[in-house]
Amino acid sequence: MIETDQYTLEFEKPLRALAEQLETLSRLSDESKVDVSLEINAIKTKLEQTQHTIYGNLTAWQRVQLSRHPKRPYALDYIERVFDDFQELHGDRRFRDDAAIVGGTAFLHGQPVMVIGQQKGRNTKENLKRNFGCPNPEGYRKALRLMEMAEKFSLPVITLIDTPGAYPGIGAEERHVAEAIAVNIREMSALKTPIITIVIGEGGSGGALGMAVADCVMILENAYYSVISPEGCAAILWKDRANAPQAAEALKFSPPYLKNFGVVDEVLDEPLGGAHRDPDTAAETLKNAISCCLRKLQKLSNEALLQLRYEKFRAIGRYSENATK
């Protein structure tokens, strides 16, 4: 059933109108005992067709809107559904704990792993606690501490990416957020244990990359992964954030493009309409993909793992040279 609340997105309004018609007819049939089954079936058919038309032809900007949907599953939602016995660990042992990044040990099909995710909030109170999913430098240092612990005990690392970007505040700059991200990128590139990354929502700039240097990078089909947000790009190039839809198209960060360019290895299907329509199915897809990837990576020696990781990131990007005489 299509949602008919305040979270209906602009491009979903035709579906909302059909859903309301269906609800009205169903209520009328129950109350008046009038047989309107033909009309109900016709609306159901049209609703299904419209769903496939809309969600099968999403623009880059519409996918961005879905990636930010307030009901979309966040890192802790997936951790709860995919892993067993998650034990959260806190603090970077330098400054404080950053609630925008959660992490700890867990089990996947009985195998111990280290899972780390970027976490947003559902309401104002939670968003203030989670800093709207924008990690501070201590969050990245906490993530690195957990990754180093995972390497010490030979635990695979699984990271869930969902952030518009690292927090750009004065305090974060004073505590060297750029340095924290750079150190994570350097250390993850040499970490002697398998690393799997899944972009589950927003994958914004270095805030995402600071936890995404992995042997296998996957993305959900209605997520995005980019050097900058559409609004940020629009503000720079068009001097107006209202050009965000145009910027989203220009950035080419929809999952099919990302796979074609080698930025991600696999695009994971979501339930029709987005992961928030059926979080359990989305989580099952995620679990199967992680398990499959992990089985392949664990067959490799540490030396082979590091070499392939190096080659993977060196191969990203294409260029051509036109020699002129």
Secondary structure, DSSP 8 states (H G I E B T S, - for coil): ----STT--GGGHHHHHHHHHHHHHHHHHHHH----HHHHHHHHHHHHHHHHHHHTT--HHHHHHHHT-TTS--HHHHHHHH-EEEEE----SSS---TTEEEEEEEETTEEEEEEEE---SSHHHHHHHGGG---HHHHHHHHHHHHHHHHTT--EEEEEEES----SHHHHHTTHHHHHHHHHHHHHT-SS-EEEEEEEEEEHHHHHTT---SEEEEETT-EEESS-HHHHHHHHTS-GGGHHHHHHHHT-SHHHHHHTTS-SEEE---TT-GGG-HHHHHHHHHHHHHHHHHHHTTS-HHHHHHHHHHHHHT----------
